Amino acid sequence: MNDSPGWAAPGPSPSDGEQPGTPDGQGATGGAQPPAQQPPAGGPKWSAEQPPPGEWSSPGSPQAPPTPPQQPQQPQPGTGWGSYGGPQGPQGGYGHPGAPGQWGKPPAAKPGVIPLRPLDLGEILDGAVATMRSHWRSVLPITLVVATVVQVISVVVQKYTLSDLPVTSGDEASLRELVDALGGSMLALIANGFIQLIGTIVATAMLTMIFSRAVLGHGSTIGTAWREARPQLLRLLGLTLLLGIGGAALVGVLLLPGIALGSLGLGVLGGVAALPLILWLGIKFSLASPALMLEKSSVATSLRRSSRLVQGSWWRIFGITALTGLITTFVSAIIVWPLTAVGLAIGIADGGVSGLEDGTAATGWAALILSAVGAVIAQTITMPIQSGVTVLLYVDQRIRREALDLELARAAGLENYGSHPAAPPTGG
C-alpha cells in the first residue's frame, strides 16, 4: 500500500470480498486429543479434559471445574467504532468474546498521533500538539522561517509607511500630501498582506503533508514535505483567493442596497445579515484545503468535498474550530502583549509622553522589533496547532463517513486490520 499522502483518495470502502481466516482455536474438537500429562505423585489431581486455549474465564484457582468449549461469537459489522469495532478473535489480546470478565470494545489501533476511530475534541487537540512535539524538526523550522520573513517585511513596511503619515492639523499639511501618504501606505500594506498570504499558504501546504504522515506514524523531512506540497500550491492559492474574494463580494452585495438608497438602517441590516452567512460558509468550506492537498483535487472538487464532509456536522466542526481559535489567540496574546508593552515603554522613555500623542512611540524601532519578535514566537507555536486541527478534522470526518480508518491502517502496514473471523463450518 502506498503510504504517501495520496492515501486520502475519495471514497475508500471497506475491504469487501476479502477472505478472513478462521480464528485459532476453532475446529479443535474435530481432531484427536493429546494424552493428558500425568501429574507428579502427591500433587493435585488435574482433569484430563482441559478447556481449549483462550477459553479461560479468569486466571482463577486451578481447581475450578472445566468449562465446556464455547463457540466464539462473531463480531457484527457496524458495531463499535465504524466497521472495525469487534474483537479480532482469541489472538486480539482483548479477552475472548462471550467469556466472563469480557472487556468490551477493544482500543483502536494507533499507528501515529491519533487512534484510528472517530475522534473527540481532546484527541484532535492532542494529536495536533503531539505532532508538533514529536516532529518538531520538520514543523517548527517551517513556521519559524515563514513567520520571520513575514514579520521582517511587516516591520519595514510599518516603519517607513506609517511613520510618514502627517500627524499635524490640516492647516499645516495639505490635502494632497495626506492623500499621497495614505495611498503609499495602502499599497505597502496590501503588498505586505499578500506576502503574508503567500507565506501562510506555503506553511499550511507543507504542514498538511507532515500531519498526514504523522497520522500513519511516519516522519517527514522538510524537503519531502515541500516536494509533496509544491504541485498543489497554485491551486491552494486559487482556493484561498476564491474564498476571500467570494466573501468580500457577498458582503458587498448585502451592503449595496443600503448604500444605493442612502439608508443607514438598511446598510446595518445588510451587514448584520452578512456576518452569520460568512461564518456559515467559512465552516462549510473549512475542510477544502486538506481535501485539495491530500486528494490532489481541483479547487471546485475540494469545495464540494468539504461541503459534503461538513454536512450534518456543522456545529461540531464550528465548536472545535472556534475553541482552537480561542486557544491560539490566548497563547498569542500572552506572548505578544508583554513584549509590545516593553517596546512602548522604551519608546515613551526615549520620546516622552508626546510619543503617545503623535504615535512615534508605537512606530519606533524598539516597539516594532519587540512586537515582531513576539509575533514570530506566537506564530511558530500556533500555526501548527491550527493547521493540525484542520487536517485532523478532515481525517475524522472521513473516518466517520467513509471508513477511512481501514485505508489508513493498510497504509500504516497493519495487517488484517478490520477483517472479521470467518464463521465456523456448520453441518456435516
C-alpha positions as CSV (number, residue, x, y, z in Angstrom):
1,M,0.0,0.0,0.0
2,N,1.3,3.4,-0.9
3,D,1.9,5.3,2.3
4,S,2.2,8.7,0.6
5,P,-0.4,11.4,1.5
6,G,-2.3,10.2,-1.6
7,W,-4.0,7.7,0.9
8,A,-6.9,10.1,1.0
9,A,-8.3,9.3,-2.3
10,P,-12.1,10.0,-2.3
11,G,-14.4,7.2,-1.2
12,P,-12.4,4.3,0.1
13,S,-14.6,1.4,1.0
14,P,-14.0,-1.4,3.4
15,S,-12.3,-4.4,2.0
16,D,-15.3,-6.2,0.5
17,G,-14.6,-9.6,-0.8
18,E,-11.7,-10.4,1.5
19,Q,-11.5,-13.9,2.9
20,P,-10.6,-13.6,6.5
21,G,-9.1,-16.7,8.1
22,T,-10.6,-18.9,10.7
23,P,-9.7,-17.9,14.3
24,D,-7.3,-20.0,16.1
25,G,-8.9,-22.5,18.5
26,Q,-11.9,-23.2,16.3
27,G,-12.4,-26.7,15.0
28,A,-10.0,-28.1,17.6
29,T,-12.6,-30.6,18.8
30,G,-12.6,-32.4,15.5
31,G,-9.1,-33.9,16.0
32,A,-7.7,-36.3,18.4
33,Q,-7.0,-35.0,21.9
34,P,-3.3,-35.4,23.0
35,P,-2.9,-37.7,26.0
36,A,-3.1,-35.8,29.3
37,Q,0.1,-35.3,31.1
38,Q,0.2,-37.3,34.4
39,P,0.8,-35.1,37.4
40,P,3.5,-36.0,39.9
41,A,2.6,-38.3,42.7
42,G,1.1,-36.4,45.7
43,G,0.2,-33.3,43.7
44,P,-3.2,-32.0,42.8
45,K,-5.3,-34.2,40.5
46,W,-5.7,-32.3,37.2
47,S,-8.5,-33.3,35.0
48,A,-7.6,-34.7,31.6
49,E,-10.4,-32.6,30.0
50,Q,-8.9,-29.1,29.9
51,P,-10.7,-26.2,28.1
52,P,-9.1,-25.2,24.8
53,P,-6.7,-22.2,24.7
54,G,-8.4,-18.8,25.2
55,E,-11.4,-20.2,26.9
56,W,-10.3,-19.4,30.5
57,S,-12.9,-17.3,32.2
58,S,-10.3,-15.8,34.5
59,P,-6.9,-16.6,36.0
60,G,-8.6,-18.2,39.0
61,S,-7.9,-21.3,41.0
62,P,-6.8,-24.4,39.0
63,Q,-9.3,-26.5,41.0
64,A,-12.2,-24.7,39.2
65,P,-14.3,-27.2,37.2
66,P,-13.7,-27.3,33.5
67,T,-16.0,-25.3,31.3
68,P,-17.4,-26.8,28.1
69,P,-15.9,-25.5,24.9
70,Q,-17.8,-22.4,23.6
71,Q,-18.1,-21.4,20.0
72,P,-16.6,-17.9,19.6
73,Q,-19.2,-15.2,18.9
74,Q,-18.7,-13.4,15.6
75,P,-18.4,-9.6,15.8
76,Q,-21.2,-7.8,14.0
77,P,-20.3,-5.4,11.2
78,G,-21.0,-1.8,12.1
79,T,-20.6,-2.3,15.9
80,G,-18.1,-0.3,17.9
81,W,-16.2,2.4,16.0
82,G,-17.3,2.2,12.4
83,S,-16.7,-1.2,10.7
84,Y,-13.9,-2.4,12.9
85,G,-15.3,-2.4,16.4
86,G,-15.4,-6.1,17.1
87,P,-12.6,-8.1,18.7
88,Q,-10.4,-10.0,16.3
89,G,-10.7,-13.5,17.7
90,P,-8.7,-15.1,20.5
91,Q,-5.5,-13.5,19.3
92,G,-6.8,-10.0,19.6
93,G,-5.5,-9.7,23.1
94,Y,-8.7,-8.0,24.5
95,G,-10.4,-11.0,26.1
96,H,-12.4,-13.7,24.4
97,P,-15.9,-12.6,23.3
98,G,-18.6,-14.0,25.3
99,A,-16.4,-15.1,28.2
100,P,-17.0,-13.8,31.8
101,G,-15.0,-10.7,32.5
102,Q,-15.0,-9.5,28.9
103,W,-13.5,-6.1,28.5
104,G,-15.9,-4.8,25.8
105,K,-14.7,-2.8,22.8
106,P,-11.0,-3.1,22.2
107,P,-9.0,0.0,21.9
108,A,-8.4,1.1,18.3
109,A,-5.0,0.8,16.7
110,K,-2.9,3.9,16.9
111,P,0.0,3.8,14.4
112,G,0.5,7.5,14.6
113,V,-0.6,10.5,16.6
114,I,-4.3,9.6,16.7
115,P,-6.3,6.3,17.1
116,L,-7.9,5.0,14.0
117,R,-11.5,5.7,15.0
118,P,-13.8,8.7,15.3
119,L,-12.1,11.4,17.4
120,D,-13.3,13.6,20.2
121,L,-12.2,17.1,20.9
122,G,-9.4,16.2,23.2
123,E,-7.9,13.7,20.8
124,I,-7.9,16.2,17.9
125,L,-6.1,18.8,20.0
126,D,-3.8,16.3,21.5
127,G,-2.9,14.9,18.0
128,A,-2.0,18.4,16.8
129,V,0.2,19.1,19.8
130,A,1.7,15.6,19.7
131,T,2.7,16.0,16.0
132,M,4.3,19.4,16.8
133,R,6.2,17.8,19.7
134,S,7.3,14.6,18.1
135,H,8.1,16.1,14.6
136,W,9.4,19.4,15.7
137,R,12.5,19.2,13.5
138,S,10.2,19.4,10.5
139,V,7.3,21.5,11.9
140,L,9.0,24.3,13.8
141,P,11.6,25.3,11.1
142,I,8.8,25.8,8.5
143,T,6.7,28.1,10.7
144,L,9.7,29.9,12.2
145,V,11.1,30.8,8.7
146,V,7.7,31.8,7.4
147,A,6.9,33.9,10.5
148,T,10.3,35.6,10.5
149,V,10.2,36.6,6.8
150,V,6.6,37.9,7.2
151,Q,7.4,39.9,10.3
152,V,10.6,41.4,9.0
153,I,8.8,42.7,6.0
154,S,5.9,43.9,8.2
155,V,8.3,45.9,10.4
156,V,9.9,47.6,7.4
157,V,6.5,48.5,6.0
158,Q,5.2,49.9,9.2
159,K,8.4,51.9,9.9
160,Y,8.6,53.6,6.5
161,T,4.9,54.0,5.7
162,L,3.0,54.6,8.9
163,S,5.7,56.9,10.3
164,D,5.4,59.1,7.2
165,L,1.8,59.9,7.7
166,P,1.2,63.5,8.6
167,V,0.1,63.9,12.2
168,T,-0.4,67.6,12.2
169,S,-3.6,69.6,11.5
170,G,-5.0,70.4,8.1
171,D,-3.5,73.9,8.3
172,E,0.0,72.5,8.3
173,A,-0.4,69.6,5.9
174,S,-2.1,70.0,2.5
175,L,-4.8,67.6,1.4
176,R,-2.6,66.3,-1.5
177,E,0.2,65.3,0.9
178,L,-2.3,63.4,3.1
179,V,-3.8,61.6,0.1
180,D,-0.3,60.7,-1.3
181,A,0.8,59.4,2.1
182,L,-2.3,57.4,2.6
183,G,-2.1,56.0,-0.9
184,G,1.5,54.9,-0.4
185,S,0.7,53.3,2.9
186,M,-2.2,51.4,1.5
187,L,-0.1,50.0,-1.3
188,A,2.6,49.0,1.1
189,L,0.1,47.3,3.4
190,I,-1.5,45.5,0.5
191,A,1.9,44.2,-0.6
192,N,2.6,43.2,3.0
193,G,-0.7,41.3,3.2
194,F,0.0,39.5,0.0
195,I,3.4,38.4,1.3
196,Q,1.7,37.2,4.5
197,L,-0.8,35.3,2.4
198,I,1.9,33.5,0.3
199,G,3.8,32.6,3.5
200,T,0.7,31.2,5.2
201,I,-0.2,29.2,2.1
202,V,3.3,27.6,1.8
203,A,3.4,26.8,5.6
204,T,-0.2,25.4,5.5
205,A,0.6,23.2,2.5
206,M,3.8,21.7,4.0
207,L,2.3,21.3,7.4
208,T,-0.7,19.4,5.9
209,M,1.7,16.9,4.4
210,I,3.6,16.4,7.6
211,F,0.4,15.9,9.6
212,S,-0.9,13.4,7.0
213,R,2.2,11.3,7.5
214,A,2.1,11.7,11.3
215,V,-1.4,10.1,11.3
216,L,0.3,6.9,9.8
217,G,3.2,7.1,12.2
218,H,5.7,8.2,9.6
219,G,8.1,11.0,9.8
220,S,8.6,13.6,7.1
221,T,11.5,15.9,6.3
222,I,11.2,19.5,5.2
223,G,12.4,18.5,1.7
224,T,9.8,15.7,1.4
225,A,7.0,18.0,2.6
226,W,8.0,20.6,0.0
227,R,8.1,18.1,-2.9
228,E,4.7,16.7,-2.0
229,A,3.1,20.1,-1.5
230,R,4.6,22.0,-4.4
231,P,2.3,20.7,-7.2
232,Q,-0.8,21.9,-5.3
233,L,0.5,25.3,-4.2
234,L,-1.1,27.3,-7.1
235,R,-4.4,25.5,-6.6
236,L,-4.3,26.3,-2.9
237,L,-3.6,29.9,-3.7
238,G,-6.5,30.0,-6.0
239,L,-8.7,28.4,-3.4
240,T,-7.7,30.9,-0.8
241,L,-8.2,33.9,-3.1
242,L,-11.6,32.5,-4.3
243,L,-12.9,32.2,-0.7
244,G,-11.6,35.7,0.2
245,I,-13.0,37.4,-2.9
246,G,-16.2,35.5,-2.6
247,G,-16.7,36.5,1.0
248,A,-16.0,40.2,0.1
249,A,-18.4,40.1,-2.8
250,L,-21.1,38.6,-0.6
251,V,-20.7,41.4,1.9
252,G,-20.7,44.0,-0.8
253,V,-23.9,42.6,-2.3
254,L,-25.7,42.7,1.1
255,L,-24.5,46.2,1.8
256,L,-25.3,47.6,-1.7
257,P,-29.0,48.3,-1.2
258,G,-28.3,50.4,1.9
259,I,-25.5,52.3,0.1
260,A,-27.6,52.8,-3.1
261,L,-30.7,54.1,-1.2
262,G,-28.6,56.0,1.3
263,S,-30.3,54.2,4.2
264,L,-28.1,53.7,7.2
265,G,-30.6,51.2,8.8
266,L,-30.7,49.1,5.6
267,G,-26.9,49.1,5.4
268,V,-26.6,48.0,9.0
269,L,-29.2,45.3,8.4
270,G,-27.2,44.0,5.4
271,G,-24.0,44.0,7.5
272,V,-25.7,42.0,10.3
273,A,-27.1,39.5,7.8
274,A,-23.6,39.1,6.2
275,L,-21.9,38.0,9.4
276,P,-23.7,34.7,10.1
277,L,-23.7,33.9,6.3
278,I,-20.0,34.4,6.1
279,L,-19.5,32.3,9.2
280,W,-21.7,29.5,7.8
281,L,-19.9,29.4,4.5
282,G,-16.5,29.6,6.2
283,I,-17.2,26.4,8.2
284,K,-18.8,24.8,5.3
285,F,-15.6,25.1,3.2
286,S,-13.2,24.8,6.1
287,L,-12.1,21.3,5.0
288,A,-11.4,22.3,1.4
289,S,-7.7,23.0,2.0
290,P,-6.8,19.5,3.3
291,A,-9.1,17.9,0.7
292,L,-7.3,19.8,-2.1
293,M,-3.8,18.9,-0.8
294,L,-4.3,15.3,0.3
295,E,-6.7,14.2,-2.5
296,K,-4.7,16.1,-5.2
297,S,-8.0,17.5,-6.4
298,S,-9.1,20.7,-8.1
299,V,-10.5,23.8,-6.4
300,A,-14.1,23.1,-7.4
301,T,-13.8,19.4,-6.3
302,S,-12.2,20.4,-2.9
303,L,-15.1,22.8,-2.3
304,R,-17.7,20.1,-3.0
305,R,-15.8,17.6,-0.8
306,S,-15.7,20.0,2.1
307,S,-19.4,20.7,1.8
308,R,-20.2,17.0,1.8
309,L,-17.9,16.2,4.7
310,V,-19.2,19.1,6.9
311,Q,-22.9,18.3,6.1
312,G,-24.6,17.2,9.3
313,S,-21.6,18.1,11.5
314,W,-21.5,21.9,11.1
315,W,-22.0,22.7,14.8
316,R,-19.4,20.2,15.9
317,I,-16.8,21.5,13.5
318,F,-17.7,25.1,14.3
319,G,-17.2,24.4,18.0
320,I,-13.8,22.7,17.6
321,T,-12.6,25.4,15.2
322,A,-13.8,28.2,17.5
323,L,-12.2,26.7,20.6
324,T,-9.0,26.2,18.7
325,G,-9.1,29.9,17.6
326,L,-9.7,31.0,21.2
327,I,-6.8,28.9,22.5
328,T,-4.3,30.1,19.9
329,T,-5.5,33.7,20.4
330,F,-4.9,33.4,24.1
331,V,-1.5,31.9,23.6
332,S,-0.5,34.6,21.2
333,A,-1.7,37.4,23.5
334,I,0.3,36.0,26.4
335,I,3.5,36.1,24.2
336,V,2.9,39.3,22.2
337,W,1.4,41.8,24.6
338,P,4.2,41.8,27.2
339,L,6.9,42.4,24.5
340,T,4.7,45.1,22.9
341,A,4.3,46.8,26.3
342,V,8.1,46.8,26.8
343,G,8.6,48.3,23.4
344,L,6.1,51.0,24.1
345,A,7.7,51.7,27.4
346,I,11.1,52.1,25.7
347,G,9.5,54.5,23.1
348,I,8.0,56.6,25.8
349,A,11.3,56.7,27.7
350,D,13.0,58.0,24.6
351,G,10.4,60.4,23.3
352,G,8.4,61.3,26.4
353,V,4.6,61.3,26.8
354,S,4.4,63.2,23.5
355,G,5.3,60.0,21.8
356,L,1.9,58.5,22.7
357,E,0.1,61.6,21.3
358,D,1.8,61.7,17.9
359,G,2.2,57.9,17.6
360,T,6.0,57.9,17.4
361,A,6.3,55.6,20.4
362,A,4.3,52.9,18.6
363,T,6.3,53.3,15.4
364,G,9.7,53.4,16.9
365,W,12.2,50.6,16.2
366,A,12.0,49.2,19.8
367,A,8.3,48.8,19.7
368,L,8.2,47.4,16.2
369,I,11.0,44.9,16.7
370,L,9.9,43.6,20.1
371,S,6.3,43.3,18.8
372,A,7.6,41.4,15.8
373,V,9.7,39.1,18.0
374,G,6.6,38.2,20.0
375,A,4.6,37.6,16.8
376,V,7.3,35.3,15.4
377,I,7.3,33.2,18.6
378,A,3.5,33.1,18.7
379,Q,3.0,32.2,15.1
380,T,5.7,29.5,15.3
381,I,3.7,27.8,18.1
382,T,0.1,28.5,17.0
383,M,0.3,28.0,13.2
384,P,1.0,24.2,13.5
385,I,-1.9,23.8,16.0
386,Q,-4.4,25.5,13.7
387,S,-3.2,23.5,10.6
388,G,-3.1,20.3,12.6
389,V,-6.7,20.7,13.9
390,T,-8.0,21.3,10.4
391,V,-6.2,18.2,9.0
392,L,-7.4,16.0,11.8
393,L,-10.9,17.3,11.5
394,Y,-10.8,16.3,7.8
395,V,-9.4,12.8,8.7
396,D,-12.1,12.4,11.5
397,Q,-14.9,13.3,9.1
398,R,-13.7,10.8,6.5
399,I,-13.4,8.1,9.2
400,R,-17.0,8.7,10.3
401,R,-18.4,8.9,6.8
402,E,-16.2,6.8,4.5
403,A,-14.4,4.2,6.8
404,L,-11.1,5.9,6.1
405,D,-9.6,4.1,9.1
406,L,-9.4,0.9,7.0
407,E,-7.4,2.6,4.3
408,L,-5.2,4.3,6.9
409,A,-4.5,1.0,8.6
410,R,-3.4,-0.6,5.4
411,A,-1.2,2.4,4.5
412,A,0.4,2.2,8.0
413,G,1.2,-1.5,7.4
414,L,-1.3,-3.0,9.9
415,E,-2.2,-6.5,8.5
416,N,-5.7,-7.9,8.7
417,Y,-7.0,-4.7,10.3
418,G,-10.8,-4.6,10.2
419,S,-11.2,-8.2,9.0
420,H,-13.7,-10.4,10.9
421,P,-13.1,-14.0,11.7
422,A,-14.9,-16.4,9.4
423,A,-17.9,-18.3,10.8
424,P,-17.2,-21.9,11.8
425,P,-18.4,-24.6,9.4
426,T,-21.9,-26.0,10.2
427,G,-23.4,-29.3,9.5
428,G,-21.6,-32.4,8.1
